[in-house]
Amino acid sequence: MPILVTPPNKKAIRVNRTRFSLEVDLQKYVYENPEAIPVDEIKEDVHLLILERESPTTVGAIDILATDNEGDIYIIETKLYRNPDKRLVLAQVMDYGAALWRNVADPDEWIQQFDRRQAKYQKNSLLEMLASPIWC
Protein backbone atom coordinates (compact mmCIF):
# COMPACT_ATOMS: atom_id res chain seq x y z
CA MET A 1 0.00 0.00 0.00
CA PRO A 2 1.50 3.37 -0.98
CA ILE A 3 1.86 6.22 1.47
CA LEU A 4 1.29 9.86 0.53
CA VAL A 5 3.61 12.43 2.08
CA THR A 6 2.96 16.13 1.76
CA PRO A 7 5.90 18.37 2.65
CA PRO A 8 4.95 21.93 3.69
CA ASN A 9 4.03 24.09 0.67
CA LYS A 10 4.69 21.26 -1.79
CA LYS A 11 2.71 18.70 -3.74
CA ALA A 12 2.01 15.29 -2.25
CA ILE A 13 4.57 12.60 -2.97
CA ARG A 14 3.67 8.94 -3.32
CA VAL A 15 6.01 6.69 -1.34
CA ASN A 16 6.03 2.96 -1.89
CA ARG A 17 7.25 0.60 0.78
CA THR A 18 10.51 -1.09 -0.09
CA ARG A 19 11.97 -4.12 1.60
CA PHE A 20 15.63 -4.94 1.31
CA SER A 21 16.61 -8.56 1.68
CA LEU A 22 20.32 -7.77 1.96
CA GLU A 23 22.08 -4.99 3.84
CA VAL A 24 24.28 -4.37 0.81
CA ASP A 25 21.13 -3.52 -1.20
CA LEU A 26 20.10 -0.94 1.40
CA GLN A 27 23.63 0.46 1.40
CA LYS A 28 23.59 0.73 -2.40
CA TYR A 29 20.19 2.46 -2.31
CA VAL A 30 21.36 5.09 0.19
CA TYR A 31 24.58 5.59 -1.80
CA GLU A 32 22.62 6.20 -4.99
CA ASN A 33 19.83 8.20 -3.28
CA PRO A 34 21.37 10.45 -0.63
CA GLU A 35 18.15 12.44 -0.45
CA ALA A 36 16.67 9.46 1.40
CA ILE A 37 18.68 10.51 4.48
CA PRO A 38 16.59 13.16 6.28
CA VAL A 39 19.48 15.51 7.10
CA ASP A 40 17.11 18.45 6.68
CA GLU A 41 15.56 17.37 9.97
CA ILE A 42 18.91 18.05 11.65
CA LYS A 43 19.95 21.19 9.76
CA GLU A 44 18.12 23.44 7.31
CA ASP A 45 19.37 24.05 3.76
CA VAL A 46 21.91 21.27 3.91
CA HIS A 47 22.88 19.17 0.92
CA LEU A 48 24.49 15.78 1.38
CA LEU A 49 27.39 14.63 -0.79
CA ILE A 50 28.18 10.93 -0.65
CA LEU A 51 31.95 10.58 -0.75
CA GLU A 52 32.54 6.85 -0.55
CA ARG A 53 30.96 3.50 0.07
CA GLU A 54 32.86 0.98 2.23
CA SER A 55 35.36 3.61 3.34
CA PRO A 56 38.17 1.76 5.13
CA THR A 57 39.26 2.49 8.70
CA THR A 58 41.45 0.56 11.11
CA VAL A 59 38.33 -0.86 12.83
CA GLY A 60 36.33 -1.79 9.72
CA ALA A 61 34.68 -0.15 6.75
CA ILE A 62 32.26 2.75 7.07
CA ASP A 63 29.20 1.80 5.02
CA ILE A 64 28.82 5.31 3.61
CA LEU A 65 31.01 8.34 4.23
CA ALA A 66 29.44 11.69 3.35
CA THR A 67 29.79 15.40 3.91
CA ASP A 68 27.47 18.34 3.56
CA ASN A 69 27.81 21.77 2.01
CA GLU A 70 28.91 23.13 5.41
CA GLY A 71 31.77 20.62 5.72
CA ASP A 72 30.25 18.37 8.38
CA ILE A 73 31.12 14.67 8.12
CA TYR A 74 28.45 11.96 8.13
CA ILE A 75 29.20 8.34 8.99
CA ILE A 76 26.25 6.33 7.76
CA GLU A 77 25.88 2.75 8.95
CA THR A 78 23.13 0.70 7.34
CA LYS A 79 21.32 -2.04 9.22
CA LEU A 80 18.29 -4.07 8.25
CA TYR A 81 15.45 -4.11 10.74
CA ARG A 82 15.85 -7.83 11.34
CA ASN A 83 19.59 -7.50 12.04
CA PRO A 84 20.22 -8.39 15.70
CA ASP A 85 23.24 -6.02 15.81
CA LYS A 86 21.18 -2.89 15.12
CA ARG A 87 21.27 -1.88 18.79
CA LEU A 88 25.09 -1.78 18.63
CA VAL A 89 25.16 0.64 15.70
CA LEU A 90 25.89 3.71 17.84
CA ALA A 91 29.02 2.08 19.32
CA GLN A 92 30.07 0.98 15.83
CA VAL A 93 29.68 4.51 14.42
CA MET A 94 31.61 5.95 17.38
CA ASP A 95 34.44 3.48 16.71
CA TYR A 96 34.46 4.53 13.04
CA GLY A 97 34.51 8.21 14.00
CA ALA A 98 37.42 7.68 16.39
CA ALA A 99 39.35 5.68 13.78
CA LEU A 100 38.66 8.30 11.12
CA TRP A 101 39.84 11.04 13.48
CA ARG A 102 43.06 9.12 14.27
CA ASN A 103 43.70 8.41 10.58
CA VAL A 104 43.25 12.03 9.54
CA ALA A 105 46.14 13.32 11.63
CA ASP A 106 47.63 14.25 8.26
CA PRO A 107 44.70 15.45 6.09
CA ASP A 108 46.84 15.63 2.95
CA GLU A 109 47.78 11.95 3.31
CA TRP A 110 44.14 11.01 3.92
CA ILE A 111 43.08 12.88 0.77
CA GLN A 112 45.80 11.10 -1.24
CA GLN A 113 44.62 7.71 0.04
CA PHE A 114 41.02 8.61 -0.75
CA ASP A 115 41.96 9.75 -4.26
CA ARG A 116 43.91 6.51 -4.91
CA ARG A 117 40.83 4.47 -3.94
CA GLN A 118 38.61 6.62 -6.19
CA ALA A 119 41.04 6.27 -9.10
CA LYS A 120 40.51 2.49 -9.05
CA TYR A 121 36.89 3.16 -10.07
CA GLN A 122 37.72 6.12 -12.33
CA LYS A 123 35.83 8.48 -10.06
CA ASN A 124 36.58 12.13 -9.29
CA SER A 125 39.13 13.17 -6.71
CA LEU A 126 37.92 14.55 -3.40
CA LEU A 127 38.63 18.14 -4.41
CA GLU A 128 36.76 17.64 -7.72
CA MET A 129 33.80 16.18 -5.83
CA LEU A 130 33.73 19.10 -3.40
CA ALA A 131 33.96 21.64 -6.24
CA SER A 132 31.01 20.12 -8.11
CA PRO A 133 28.14 22.63 -8.49
CA ILE A 134 25.62 19.76 -8.45
CA TRP A 135 25.41 19.53 -4.68
CA CYS A 136 26.39 23.05 -3.57
KAKARA-V623372 format. One record per pair of residues at least 12 apart in sequence whose C-alpha atoms are under 7 Angstrom apart, sorted by sequence separation. I is the first residue (numbers start at 1). J is the second residue. D is the distance in Angstrom with one decimal. If there is no record, write none. Layout:
# KAKARA-V623372
i: <I & I>
j: <J & J>
d: <D & D>
This chain:
# KAKARA-V623372
i: <2 & 3 & 52 & 53 & 64 & 2 & 3 & 52 & 62 & 63 & 64 & 2 & 34 & 51 & 52 & 63 & 1 & 2 & 50 & 51 & 62 & 63 & 111 & 34 & 50 & 77 & 49 & 50 & 48 & 49 & 75 & 31 & 48 & 49 & 48 & 47 & 48 & 31 & 46 & 47 & 46 & 31 & 62 & 27 & 59 & 59 & 57 & 59 & 58 & 57 & 57 & 27 & 26 & 23 & 23 & 23 & 69 & 49 & 47 & 47>
j: <14 & 15 & 64 & 65 & 76 & 15 & 16 & 65 & 75 & 76 & 77 & 16 & 48 & 65 & 66 & 77 & 16 & 17 & 65 & 66 & 77 & 78 & 126 & 50 & 66 & 93 & 66 & 67 & 66 & 67 & 93 & 50 & 67 & 68 & 68 & 68 & 69 & 53 & 68 & 69 & 69 & 64 & 96 & 63 & 95 & 96 & 96 & 99 & 99 & 99 & 100 & 78 & 78 & 78 & 79 & 80 & 136 & 135 & 135 & 136>
d: <6.4 & 5.0 & 5.8 & 6.4 & 5.0 & 5.6 & 6.3 & 5.2 & 6.7 & 6.1 & 6.6 & 4.6 & 6.5 & 5.5 & 6.9 & 5.2 & 7.0 & 6.6 & 6.2 & 4.9 & 6.6 & 6.6 & 6.8 & 6.8 & 4.3 & 6.9 & 5.5 & 6.6 & 6.7 & 5.3 & 6.7 & 6.5 & 5.9 & 5.7 & 4.5 & 5.4 & 6.9 & 7.0 & 6.3 & 5.7 & 6.2 & 6.9 & 6.6 & 6.8 & 7.0 & 6.6 & 6.8 & 6.7 & 6.1 & 6.0 & 6.3 & 6.0 & 6.9 & 6.8 & 6.2 & 5.9 & 5.9 & 6.6 & 6.2 & 6.9>
